[in-house]
């Protein structure tokens, strides 16, 4: 990369390196630190397999030590991209048939109305298990076997396959247990052995205690008055039986800044990495699949598998590939701020709660990763993450996102 960066901002010192072509991304990152309330963050981009942006800065906490090159944070649902990748790798190796019934691999699951659930339904959020009605015990999310057993016994919210609703937390065990059954090892170990170590990624699902000093605690978002009348907020507040309410409030008092949360294995929500790790994971997928998956599997991974005008959990229009988010444009919806994630039509990846993001764009051989510690409000990207994505596509010569996707 041609240029290095060292600059003081309102958030703190920003450092790193970048190709001059991607100066708009640097400018957007600095603007996040100066005017958009960033506390600490890292953004990384690869192009044709080479790193072209890797900048970081700010602080680990508002009055804390500097966010340095090796700082990591929990990236919430960006973890789903890692989990989905593991499932597709197993499919590519012939160990997991995405069109088979779940009961073929996990017989204990195939009961109480879930007998016809397929593996692909688990990945595209149509399996009917967006959350659990059973009140969770304290620390339930940290107990893998407990959560698996609850999902085995639960009745689905709808007949599997007829609609989708974001499986915000349960994805950890619906897909994670399929990986376990097909691979013969748990998800966190499979990801470490088959993805993180071969690619040299600082990315863990079930994080060792030795990493703890490098983890920036999450700063949770303030309520957004602009979202007070959103369908999701209203369901959360008024309908205790709704997936929206259960998703956020039936959590067993989980504390995602705790050592217990970091150490557990939640393949939907507790991956710990940084922008560099996210961009590094998607880099092979932006360039033909590398040693992870073949061309046919990669094509299936990137294709829209499920789209709806109203997701049963999030209550906004959503578009999903098998385990990944596609570009979603909800900018014109009333009372639904920060409910979009606008990429190119070819891109696929995953947003994390609060605004982190990782994705691959095979159409331009680009991968992108962004993590931060100050969470934004809303369901998808906020202005900080979207500004970085927009600057990336602008630097690559894309013309406009007015259509709902970035287009040449």
ZIHUJO-V333933 format. One record per backbone hydrogen bond with DSSP energy under -0.5 kcal/mol. CO is the residue of the C=O (numbers start at 1). NH is the residue of the N-H. E is the energy in kcal/mol with one decimal. If there is no record, write none. Layout:
((CO NH E) (CO NH E))
This chain:
((3 18 -2.6) (5 16 -1.3) (7 14 -3.4) (12 9 -1.3) (13 58 -1.6) (14 7 -2.6) (15 56 -2.6) (16 5 -3.0) (17 54 -2.2) (18 3 -2.3) (19 22 -2.4) (20 23 -1.6) (22 25 -1.1) (22 26 -1.4) (23 27 -2.6) (24 28 -2.0) (25 29 -2.4) (26 30 -2.6) (27 31 -2.3) (28 32 -2.2) (29 33 -1.8) (30 34 -2.0) (31 35 -3.1) (31 36 -1.1) (32 36 -0.7) (32 38 -2.2) (39 59 -2.6) (40 373 -1.6) (41 57 -2.0) (42 371 -2.0) (43 55 -2.2) (44 369 -2.3) (45 52 -2.8) (45 53 -1.6) (46 367 -2.1) (47 50 -1.8) (50 47 -3.0) (52 19 -3.0) (53 45 -2.2) (54 17 -1.8) (55 43 -2.4) (56 15 -3.2) (57 41 -2.0) (58 67 -2.2) (61 64 -2.4) (65 60 -2.8) (65 61 -0.5) (66 68 -0.7) (68 71 -1.6) (72 216 -3.1) (73 273 -2.1) (75 78 -2.4) (76 79 -2.3) (76 271 -0.6) (77 80 -1.4) (77 81 -0.5) (78 81 -1.0) (78 82 -0.8) (79 83 -2.2) (80 84 -3.0) (81 85 -2.1) (82 86 -1.8) (83 87 -1.9) (84 88 -2.4) (85 89 -2.4) (86 90 -2.0) (87 91 -2.1) (88 92 -2.6) (89 93 -1.3) (90 95 -2.7) (90 96 -0.9) (91 94 -1.5) (96 98 -0.7) (97 100 -1.4) (98 120 -2.1) (100 119 -2.4) (101 104 -1.8) (102 105 -1.8) (102 106 -2.6) (106 109 -1.8) (106 110 -0.6) (107 110 -0.9) (109 111 -2.3) (111 114 -1.0) (112 156 -0.7) (113 160 -0.5) (114 117 -1.5) (117 102 -2.8) (118 122 -1.2) (119 122 -0.5) (119 123 -1.4) (120 124 -2.3) (121 126 -1.7) (121 127 -1.0) (122 125 -0.5) (123 323 -1.0) (125 165 -2.8) (126 161 -2.9) (128 157 -3.1) (130 169 -0.6) (130 170 -0.5) (137 140 -2.1) (139 142 -1.2) (140 143 -1.7) (142 144 -0.9) (143 147 -2.0) (144 148 -2.2) (145 149 -2.2) (146 150 -2.0) (147 151 -2.1) (148 152 -2.0) (149 153 -1.7) (150 154 -1.5) (159 162 -2.0) (164 312 -2.1) (166 168 -1.6) (167 171 -1.3) (169 172 -2.1) (170 173 -1.8) (170 174 -2.8) (171 175 -1.5) (171 176 -1.2) (173 177 -1.7) (174 178 -0.6) (175 179 -2.2) (176 180 -2.1) (177 181 -2.7) (178 182 -2.6) (179 183 -2.9) (180 184 -2.1) (186 190 -2.6) (187 191 -3.2) (188 192 -2.0) (189 193 -2.8) (190 194 -2.9) (191 195 -2.1) (191 196 -2.4) (192 197 -2.4) (195 199 -2.0) (196 200 -0.9) (196 201 -2.8) (197 200 -0.8) (201 203 -1.4) (204 206 -0.5) (204 272 -2.5) (208 211 -1.7) (209 212 -1.3) (211 214 -2.2) (212 215 -1.7) (214 72 -2.2) (215 217 -0.6) (218 220 -0.7) (219 375 -2.5) (223 225 -0.7) (224 227 -2.2) (225 228 -1.4) (227 230 -1.7) (230 234 -2.5) (231 235 -2.4) (232 236 -2.6) (233 237 -2.1) (234 238 -2.2) (235 239 -2.2) (239 242 -1.9) (242 246 -2.5) (243 247 -2.8) (244 248 -1.5) (245 249 -2.5) (246 250 -2.0) (249 251 -1.2) (251 254 -0.6) (252 139 -2.9) (254 256 -0.6) (255 258 -2.0) (258 262 -2.0) (259 263 -2.4) (260 264 -1.4) (262 207 -2.8) (264 266 -0.7) (265 267 -0.6) (266 269 -1.5) (266 270 -2.1) (268 80 -0.5) (269 76 -0.5) (271 75 -2.6) (271 273 -0.5) (272 204 -1.9) (273 73 -2.7) (274 278 -2.1) (275 279 -2.8) (276 280 -2.1) (277 281 -2.0) (278 282 -1.8) (279 283 -1.1) (280 284 -0.6) (282 286 -1.4) (283 286 -0.6) (284 287 -1.1) (284 289 -2.9) (287 290 -0.6) (289 292 -2.0) (289 293 -1.4) (294 298 -2.5) (295 299 -2.1) (296 300 -1.9) (297 301 -2.4) (298 302 -1.5) (299 303 -0.7) (300 303 -0.7) (300 322 -0.5) (306 320 -3.3) (308 318 -1.2) (311 315 -2.1) (316 311 -2.8) (318 308 -2.2) (319 326 -2.1) (320 305 -2.9) (320 306 -2.4) (321 323 -1.8) (324 321 -2.9) (325 349 -1.9) (328 330 -0.7) (328 341 -2.8) (330 333 -1.4) (333 336 -0.9) (336 339 -0.6) (338 379 -0.6) (338 380 -2.8) (340 381 -1.7) (341 328 -2.6) (341 343 -0.7) (343 406 -2.5) (344 347 -0.5) (348 360 -2.7) (349 325 -3.7) (350 358 -1.7) (352 355 -2.9) (352 356 -0.6) (354 376 -2.4) (356 352 -2.6) (357 370 -2.5) (358 350 -2.6) (359 368 -2.4) (360 348 -2.2) (361 364 -1.4) (361 365 -0.6) (361 366 -1.9) (365 48 -3.3) (365 49 -0.5) (366 361 -2.9) (367 46 -2.3) (368 359 -2.0) (369 44 -2.6) (370 357 -2.3) (371 42 -2.0) (373 219 -3.6) (373 375 -0.9) (381 340 -0.5) (382 386 -2.2) (383 387 -1.8) (384 388 -1.4) (385 389 -2.1) (386 390 -3.0) (387 391 -2.1) (388 392 -1.8) (389 393 -2.3) (390 394 -2.3) (391 395 -2.3) (392 396 -1.3) (393 398 -2.6) (394 397 -1.5) (400 407 -2.6) (401 404 -1.8) (405 403 -0.5) (406 345 -0.6) (407 399 -2.3) (407 400 -1.6))
